Amino acid sequence: TLMQDHSTLSLFLMKMMGSRMLEMENRLEALVFKDSRTRIIEFIRDLAQKKGQRVGYETLVRKFLTHQEIANLTATSRQTVTTVLNDLRNKNILTFNRRRLLVRDMKLLEQEAGQVA
């Protein structure tokens, strides 16, 4: 079979499936055990780490999601997402508009997630 003949491909696919399963377990755990604020902050942190581009000490995420999309992905309401993002903006931890998100201080964002958990 294809998997037996190409061990490199097989290993790659196994790693990818394992990574996806771990990610899904983490998301399920967050939905069950964490409050909405923590879920939103951790989602923003993960998004910045995976899709962001370092610009000096800051992290830029282009093509930022809408508040409703974030709410859908974190099982919260759009209003809650807006409240949390505005709070983080007021604390100068991040800035955002319709097209981009700029995490000004990743360590402060991590601390915000840790304070609520």
C-alpha positions as a Markdown table, in Angstrom:
| # | Residue | x | y | z |
|---|---|---|---|---|
| 1 | Thr | 0.0 | 0.0 | 0.0 |
| 2 | Leu | 0.9 | 3.6 | -0.3 |
| 3 | Met | 1.6 | 4.0 | 3.5 |
| 4 | Gln | 3.9 | 1.0 | 3.6 |
| 5 | Asp | 5.9 | 2.0 | 0.5 |
| 6 | His | 6.4 | 5.6 | 1.7 |
| 7 | Ser | 7.5 | 5.6 | 5.3 |
| 8 | Thr | 8.3 | 9.3 | 5.3 |
| 9 | Leu | 4.7 | 10.1 | 4.1 |
| 10 | Ser | 3.3 | 7.7 | 6.7 |
| 11 | Leu | 5.3 | 9.4 | 9.5 |
| 12 | Phe | 4.2 | 12.9 | 8.4 |
| 13 | Leu | 0.6 | 11.9 | 8.3 |
| 14 | Met | 0.7 | 10.2 | 11.7 |
| 15 | Lys | 2.3 | 13.4 | 13.2 |
| 16 | Met | -0.2 | 15.6 | 11.6 |
| 17 | Met | -3.2 | 13.5 | 12.8 |
| 18 | Gly | -1.7 | 13.3 | 16.3 |
| 19 | Ser | -1.2 | 17.1 | 16.3 |
| 20 | Arg | -4.8 | 17.7 | 15.2 |
| 21 | Met | -6.1 | 15.2 | 17.8 |
| 22 | Leu | -4.2 | 17.0 | 20.6 |
| 23 | Glu | -5.5 | 20.4 | 19.4 |
| 24 | Met | -9.1 | 19.1 | 19.4 |
| 25 | Glu | -8.6 | 17.6 | 22.9 |
| 26 | Asn | -7.3 | 21.0 | 24.1 |
| 27 | Arg | -10.3 | 22.8 | 22.6 |
| 28 | Leu | -12.7 | 20.4 | 24.2 |
| 29 | Glu | -11.0 | 20.8 | 27.6 |
| 30 | Ala | -11.2 | 24.6 | 27.2 |
| 31 | Leu | -14.9 | 24.4 | 26.4 |
| 32 | Val | -15.6 | 22.2 | 29.4 |
| 33 | Phe | -13.4 | 23.7 | 32.1 |
| 34 | Lys | -12.6 | 27.3 | 31.3 |
| 35 | Asp | -14.7 | 30.4 | 31.4 |
| 36 | Ser | -15.5 | 32.4 | 28.3 |
| 37 | Arg | -12.9 | 35.2 | 28.9 |
| 38 | Thr | -10.1 | 32.6 | 29.2 |
| 39 | Arg | -11.2 | 30.8 | 26.1 |
| 40 | Ile | -11.2 | 34.0 | 24.1 |
| 41 | Ile | -7.8 | 35.1 | 25.4 |
| 42 | Glu | -6.3 | 31.7 | 24.8 |
| 43 | Phe | -7.8 | 31.7 | 21.3 |
| 44 | Ile | -6.2 | 35.1 | 20.5 |
| 45 | Arg | -2.9 | 33.9 | 21.9 |
| 46 | Asp | -2.9 | 30.7 | 19.9 |
| 47 | Leu | -3.9 | 32.6 | 16.7 |
| 48 | Ala | -1.1 | 35.0 | 17.2 |
| 49 | Gln | 1.4 | 32.2 | 17.8 |
| 50 | Lys | 0.3 | 30.2 | 14.8 |
| 51 | Lys | -0.6 | 32.8 | 12.2 |
| 52 | Gly | 1.1 | 35.9 | 13.5 |
| 53 | Gln | 4.2 | 37.6 | 12.2 |
| 54 | Arg | 6.8 | 39.0 | 14.6 |
| 55 | Val | 7.3 | 42.8 | 14.2 |
| 56 | Gly | 9.9 | 43.7 | 16.8 |
| 57 | Tyr | 8.4 | 42.9 | 20.2 |
| 58 | Glu | 4.9 | 42.8 | 18.7 |
| 59 | Thr | 3.0 | 40.1 | 16.8 |
| 60 | Leu | 0.8 | 41.0 | 13.8 |
| 61 | Val | -2.0 | 38.8 | 12.5 |
| 62 | Arg | -3.3 | 39.8 | 9.1 |
| 63 | Lys | -6.9 | 38.9 | 8.0 |
| 64 | Phe | -8.2 | 39.1 | 11.5 |
| 65 | Leu | -11.5 | 37.3 | 12.2 |
| 66 | Thr | -14.8 | 39.1 | 13.0 |
| 67 | His | -16.0 | 39.1 | 16.5 |
| 68 | Gln | -18.8 | 36.8 | 15.5 |
| 69 | Glu | -16.4 | 34.3 | 14.0 |
| 70 | Ile | -14.3 | 34.3 | 17.2 |
| 71 | Ala | -17.5 | 33.9 | 19.3 |
| 72 | Asn | -18.5 | 30.8 | 17.1 |
| 73 | Leu | -15.0 | 29.3 | 17.6 |
| 74 | Thr | -14.9 | 29.8 | 21.3 |
| 75 | Ala | -18.6 | 29.0 | 22.1 |
| 76 | Thr | -19.3 | 32.5 | 23.4 |
| 77 | Ser | -21.4 | 35.4 | 22.3 |
| 78 | Arg | -20.3 | 38.3 | 20.0 |
| 79 | Gln | -20.9 | 40.7 | 22.8 |
| 80 | Thr | -18.6 | 38.8 | 25.2 |
| 81 | Val | -15.8 | 38.8 | 22.5 |
| 82 | Thr | -16.2 | 42.5 | 22.0 |
| 83 | Thr | -16.1 | 43.2 | 25.7 |
| 84 | Val | -12.9 | 41.1 | 26.2 |
| 85 | Leu | -11.1 | 42.5 | 23.1 |
| 86 | Asn | -12.0 | 46.1 | 24.2 |
| 87 | Asp | -10.7 | 45.4 | 27.7 |
| 88 | Leu | -7.4 | 44.0 | 26.3 |
| 89 | Arg | -7.2 | 47.1 | 24.0 |
| 90 | Asn | -7.8 | 49.4 | 27.0 |
| 91 | Lys | -5.0 | 47.7 | 28.9 |
| 92 | Asn | -2.7 | 48.3 | 25.8 |
| 93 | Ile | -2.2 | 44.6 | 25.4 |
| 94 | Leu | -3.4 | 44.5 | 21.8 |
| 95 | Thr | -5.0 | 46.7 | 19.1 |
| 96 | Phe | -7.2 | 45.5 | 16.3 |
| 97 | Asn | -9.4 | 46.6 | 13.4 |
| 98 | Arg | -11.4 | 44.7 | 10.8 |
| 99 | Arg | -8.3 | 43.6 | 8.9 |
| 100 | Arg | -5.6 | 43.0 | 11.5 |
| 101 | Leu | -4.7 | 42.2 | 15.1 |
| 102 | Leu | -1.6 | 43.5 | 16.7 |
| 103 | Val | -0.6 | 41.8 | 20.0 |
| 104 | Arg | 1.5 | 44.5 | 21.6 |
| 105 | Asp | 2.7 | 42.3 | 24.6 |
| 106 | Met | 2.4 | 38.5 | 24.4 |
| 107 | Lys | 3.6 | 38.1 | 28.0 |
| 108 | Leu | 0.8 | 40.4 | 29.3 |
| 109 | Leu | -1.7 | 38.4 | 27.1 |
| 110 | Glu | -0.5 | 35.2 | 28.7 |
| 111 | Gln | -0.8 | 36.7 | 32.2 |
| 112 | Glu | -4.4 | 37.8 | 31.4 |
| 113 | Ala | -5.2 | 34.2 | 30.4 |
| 114 | Gly | -3.6 | 32.9 | 33.6 |
| 115 | Gln | -5.4 | 35.3 | 35.9 |
| 116 | Val | -8.8 | 34.0 | 35.0 |
| 117 | Ala | -8.1 | 30.3 | 34.9 |
